[in-house]
């Protein structure tokens, strides 16, 4: 593993310091086991994970890079599903946890981790079948990341991402207004991150002319944020489940599926959605 980080930018240093402090609080003395069927990410983000899986297809023998791999949870899941996996993150402490996770899951022969920013990776041209980003693109300089991803992807390789996203700038202004944020505080982990907007999608489309996407989540995030209401609904409608955590997971997934049904039936409501999952294909000339 390469821990050389002296050339990172001020913005990247801010991200590194934040996640270095966070990763140990979250994962020290916790189980690092990743199930081959469903990683922990899917427990509360099954909608986004299922969409990403659909775009990826069969991972057997594929060379996959995860940019912003964090604690290695999804990288290890890729490896357990027979991919050859590379993971990079700006946080060196996150990479240490990722390596530990891979060892505990016995996938260390299939995983390769490095400390690096997504805008400048240590890999050769045309190297990867898939480049995957899970809620990390909005931390990057998008145009620089697009150039790098296009460079390292094989011809016809896929760039797949799960991201917080807004189609409507007006809706986003309402969501971030003082009145709304008193009830629904905006989640912002670092001062350098931002939610992706339609301008970013246009930028990605310029780099990858072949792009398809699915919008996700309208009402389910609001229900989940009102914890007394969410807990009441989970305990009322899933009371047959003895485990409270399982009740909460099933409730959350049900509300997500309701949103999926709404967006499938009324696609014009995508302007209300909160997330996007997309796949861009690298058609090189």
C-alpha positions in Angstrom: 0.0 0.0 0.0 1.2 3.5 -0.9 0.9 6.1 1.9 2.5 8.9 -0.1 0.2 11.9 0.3 2.6 15.0 0.2 1.3 16.2 -3.2 -2.4 16.4 -2.2 -4.3 19.8 -2.4 -5.6 21.8 0.5 -9.1 20.6 -0.3 -8.0 17.0 -0.3 -6.1 17.5 3.0 -9.3 18.7 4.6 -11.1 15.5 3.4 -8.2 13.3 4.6 -8.1 14.8 8.1 -11.9 14.4 8.5 -12.1 10.8 7.4 -9.0 9.9 9.3 -10.7 11.0 12.5 -14.0 9.4 11.5 -13.1 5.9 10.3 -11.7 4.6 13.7 -14.7 5.9 15.6 -16.9 4.0 13.3 -15.0 0.7 12.8 -12.6 0.1 15.7 -13.8 -3.0 17.6 -16.6 -3.6 15.1 -17.1 -6.6 12.9 -15.5 -6.2 9.4 -17.3 -9.2 7.9 -18.9 -8.6 4.5 -21.6 -11.1 3.4 -21.2 -12.3 -0.2 -24.9 -11.6 -0.9 -25.4 -8.2 0.7 -22.8 -5.8 2.2 -23.8 -3.6 5.2 -24.2 -0.6 2.8 -27.3 -2.4 1.4 -29.0 -2.6 4.8 -30.3 1.0 4.6 -29.4 1.7 0.9 -30.8 -1.3 -0.8 -32.4 0.7 -3.5 -29.1 2.3 -4.5 -27.1 -0.9 -4.2 -29.5 -2.9 -6.3 -29.4 -0.3 -9.1 -25.5 -0.3 -9.0 -25.5 -4.1 -9.1 -27.8 -4.1 -12.1 -25.4 -1.8 -14.0 -22.4 -3.9 -13.1 -23.7 -7.3 -14.1 -21.5 -10.3 -13.6 -18.3 -9.3 -11.8 -16.4 -12.5 -12.3 -12.9 -11.8 -13.7 -13.6 -8.0 -14.0 -10.9 -5.5 -13.0 -12.7 -3.0 -10.8 -11.5 0.3 -9.3 -13.4 1.8 -6.4 -12.6 5.5 -6.0 -13.3 6.7 -2.5 -13.3 3.1 -1.1 -13.3 4.3 2.5 -13.3 1.3 4.8 -13.2 -1.2 2.0 -16.7 -2.6 2.5 -17.8 -2.6 -1.1 -14.3 -3.4 -2.5 -14.3 -6.5 -0.4 -17.8 -7.3 -1.6 -16.6 -7.0 -5.2 -13.7 -9.3 -4.4 -16.1 -11.9 -2.8 -18.0 -11.9 -6.0 -14.9 -12.8 -8.0 -13.7 -9.4 -9.2 -10.0 -8.2 -9.2 -10.3 -5.1 -7.1 -8.3 -1.9 -6.6 -9.5 0.6 -4.0 -8.2 4.1 -3.5 -9.0 6.7 -0.9 -7.6 10.1 0.2 -7.7 8.8 3.9 -4.7 6.7 4.7 -6.4 5.5 7.9 -9.4 4.4 5.9 -7.1 2.4 3.7 -5.6 0.7 6.8 -9.1 -0.4 7.8 -9.8 -1.6 4.2 -6.8 -3.8 4.2 -7.7 -5.2 7.6 -11.2 -5.9 6.4 -9.9 -7.6 3.3 -7.6 -9.8 5.4 -10.4 -10.8 7.8 -12.6 -11.7 4.8 -9.8 -13.6 3.1 -9.9 -11.6 0.0 -6.4 -10.0 0.3 -5.1 -11.8 -2.8 -7.8 -10.1 -4.9 -7.6 -6.6 -3.4 -5.1 -3.9 -3.9 -5.4 -0.6 -1.9 -3.6 2.7 -2.2 -3.8 6.2 -0.8 -4.6 8.5 -3.8 -7.1 11.2 -4.8 -9.7 10.3 -7.4 -8.5 13.1 -9.7 -5.0 11.6 -10.0 -4.7 7.8 -9.7 -1.6 5.7 -9.9 -2.8 3.4 -12.7 -2.0 2.9 -16.3 -4.2 3.9 -19.3 -7.0 1.5 -20.3 -6.6 -0.6 -17.2 -10.1 -1.1 -15.7 -13.3 -2.8 -16.8 -15.3 -0.8 -14.2 -14.7 2.3 -12.2 -17.1 2.6 -9.4 -17.8 5.6 -7.0 -20.2 5.3 -4.1 -21.3 8.7 -2.8 -17.8 10.2 -3.3 -17.9 12.0 -6.6 -19.4 15.1 -5.0 -16.2 15.4 -2.9 -14.1 15.5 -6.1 -13.3 18.1 -8.7 -15.7 16.6 -11.3 -14.0 17.7 -14.5 -10.6 16.5 -13.4 -12.1 13.2 -12.1 -13.8 12.7 -15.5 -10.6 13.1 -17.4 -8.8 10.6 -15.1 -11.6 8.0 -15.2 -11.8 8.1 -18.9 -8.0 7.6 -19.1 -7.9 4.5 -16.9 -11.0 2.8 -18.3 -10.7 0.2 -21.0 -12.5 0.9 -24.3 -16.2 0.1 -23.6 -15.5 0.0 -19.9 -18.2 1.3 -17.5 -18.1 4.2 -15.0 -20.8 3.6 -12.4 -21.7 6.0 -9.6 -24.2 6.4 -6.8 -24.5 10.0 -5.8 -26.7 12.6 -4.0 -28.1 14.6 -6.8 -30.7 17.3 -7.5 -32.3 17.9 -10.9 -34.0 21.1 -9.7 -31.9 24.0 -8.4 -35.1 25.6 -7.2 -36.0 22.5 -5.1 -32.5 22.5 -3.7 -32.8 26.2 -2.6 -36.0 25.3 -0.8 -34.4 22.3 0.9 -31.5 24.4 2.1 -33.6 27.3 3.3 -33.5 28.3 6.9 -37.1 27.2 7.5 -36.7 23.7 6.0 -33.3 23.0 7.6 -34.7 23.7 11.0 -36.8 20.6 10.5 -34.5 18.7 8.2 -30.8 19.7 8.8 -28.6 19.4 5.7 -26.1 16.6 6.1 -22.7 17.9 5.2 -19.7 15.9 6.4 -16.9 18.2 5.2 -16.9 21.9 4.2 -15.5 21.0 0.8 -18.3 18.7 -0.3 -21.4 19.7 -2.3 -24.4 17.9 -3.8 -24.2 17.3 -7.5 -26.5 19.2 -9.8 -27.6 19.1 -13.4 -24.5 21.0 -14.5 -22.4 18.1 -13.2 -24.5 15.6 -15.1 -24.0 17.6 -18.3 -20.2 17.6 -17.7 -20.2 13.9 -17.3 -22.3 13.5 -20.5 -19.7 15.5 -22.4 -17.0 13.1 -21.3 -19.1 10.0 -21.8 -21.7 10.5 -24.5 -23.3 7.1 -23.7 -24.9 7.5 -20.2 -28.0 6.1 -18.6 -29.3 6.9 -15.1 -32.1 6.3 -12.6 -33.3 8.8 -10.0 -34.1 7.6 -6.5 -35.8 8.7 -3.3 -38.5 11.4 -2.9 -40.3 10.9 0.4 -38.4 8.1 2.1 -35.5 10.3 3.3 -37.9 12.7 5.1 -39.8 9.8 6.7 -36.5 8.4 8.0 -35.3 11.7 9.3 -38.4 12.1 11.5 -37.2 9.4 13.9 -40.3 9.3 16.2 -42.5 8.8 13.2 -40.2 6.3 11.5 -39.8 4.3 14.7 -43.6 4.3 15.2 -44.3 3.0 11.7 -41.6 0.4 11.9 -42.8 -0.9 15.3 -46.5 -0.8 14.1 -46.3 -2.5 10.7 -43.4 -4.8 11.3 -44.1 -5.7 14.9 -43.9 -9.4 14.0 -40.2 -9.0 13.7 -38.6 -9.5 17.1 -35.4 -7.7 16.2 -35.8 -3.9 16.3 -32.9 -3.4 13.8 -34.6 -5.7 11.3 -37.9 -3.8 11.7 -36.2 -0.6 10.9 -34.4 -2.0 7.9 -37.6 -3.5 6.5 -39.5 -0.3 7.1 -36.8 1.8 5.4 -36.7 -0.5 2.4 -40.4 -0.5 2.0 -40.5 3.3 1.9 -37.7 3.2 -0.7 -39.7 0.8 -2.8 -42.7 3.1 -2.6 -40.5 5.9 -4.0 -39.2 3.6 -6.8 -42.8 2.8 -7.8 -43.7 6.5 -7.8 -40.7 7.4 -10.0 -41.4 4.5 -12.3 -45.1 5.5 -12.7 -44.6 9.2 -12.8 -41.0 9.8 -14.2 -41.5 13.5 -14.4 -41.3 13.6 -10.6 -37.5 13.0 -10.9 -37.1 16.7 -10.1 -38.0 15.8 -6.5 -35.5 12.9 -6.2 -32.5 13.0 -3.9 -30.1 10.4 -5.5 -29.0 9.3 -8.9 -27.4 6.0 -10.0 -25.8 6.1 -13.4 -23.6 4.2 -15.8 -21.5 5.8 -18.5 -19.8 3.8 -21.1 -16.3 4.7 -22.3 -16.5 4.7 -26.1 -12.9 5.6 -27.0 -12.1 6.7 -30.6 
